Amino acid sequence: MPLVSSKLLDKKWKSREQQIHKDKLRQVKSQMRTLQTAPYIPTSMVRNMKKEELNESKYSTTCLI
């Protein structure tokens, strides 16, 4: 135990430091992102889907005639 000038003041200061520490722990916010991000879709897949839609519309109109 370190030497202190007053045991009462030392006890008071320690309790105050503990209270400050508890308050800080209550106010801590998460550093991690908790929100779910949108899934990654490669641009090649988007392009291929568009190409398929164009081909489908092109061939569906020719079949009806």
C-alpha positions as CSV (number, residue, x, y, z in Angstrom):
1,M,0.0,0.0,0.0
2,P,1.5,3.4,-1.0
3,L,2.1,6.0,1.5
4,V,-0.6,8.6,1.6
5,S,-1.1,11.7,3.7
6,S,-4.6,10.9,4.6
7,K,-6.4,7.5,4.4
8,L,-9.8,9.2,4.2
9,L,-8.8,11.3,1.2
10,D,-7.1,8.4,-0.5
11,K,-10.3,6.3,-0.1
12,K,-12.4,9.2,-1.4
13,W,-10.1,9.7,-4.4
14,K,-10.1,6.0,-5.3
15,S,-13.9,5.7,-5.1
16,R,-14.2,8.8,-7.3
17,E,-11.8,7.3,-9.9
18,Q,-13.8,4.0,-9.8
19,Q,-17.0,6.0,-10.4
20,I,-15.4,7.8,-13.3
21,H,-14.2,4.5,-14.7
22,K,-17.7,2.9,-14.4
23,D,-19.3,5.9,-16.1
24,K,-16.8,5.7,-19.0
25,L,-17.5,2.0,-19.4
26,R,-21.3,2.7,-19.6
27,Q,-20.7,5.3,-22.3
28,V,-18.5,3.1,-24.5
29,K,-19.8,2.5,-28.0
30,S,-18.9,-0.4,-30.3
31,Q,-16.0,0.2,-32.7
32,M,-17.2,-2.6,-35.0
33,R,-19.7,-2.0,-37.7
34,T,-22.8,-3.9,-36.8
35,L,-24.9,-3.0,-39.8
36,Q,-25.2,-5.6,-42.5
37,T,-23.8,-4.5,-45.8
38,A,-25.3,-5.2,-49.2
39,P,-23.9,-8.3,-50.9
40,Y,-21.2,-7.7,-53.6
41,I,-22.4,-8.3,-57.1
42,P,-19.7,-8.3,-59.7
43,T,-20.3,-6.0,-62.7
44,S,-19.8,-8.8,-65.1
45,M,-22.9,-10.5,-63.7
46,V,-24.9,-7.3,-64.1
47,R,-23.7,-6.9,-67.7
48,N,-24.6,-10.6,-68.5
49,M,-28.0,-10.2,-67.0
50,K,-28.7,-7.2,-69.1
51,K,-27.4,-9.0,-72.2
52,E,-29.7,-12.0,-71.4
53,E,-32.7,-9.7,-71.1
54,L,-32.0,-8.1,-74.5
55,N,-31.5,-11.5,-76.1
56,E,-34.7,-12.8,-74.5
57,S,-36.7,-9.8,-75.7
58,K,-35.2,-10.0,-79.1
59,Y,-36.0,-13.7,-79.5
60,S,-39.4,-13.6,-77.9
61,T,-40.6,-11.0,-80.4
62,T,-39.4,-13.0,-83.4
63,C,-41.2,-16.1,-82.2
64,L,-44.6,-14.4,-82.0
65,I,-44.4,-13.3,-85.7
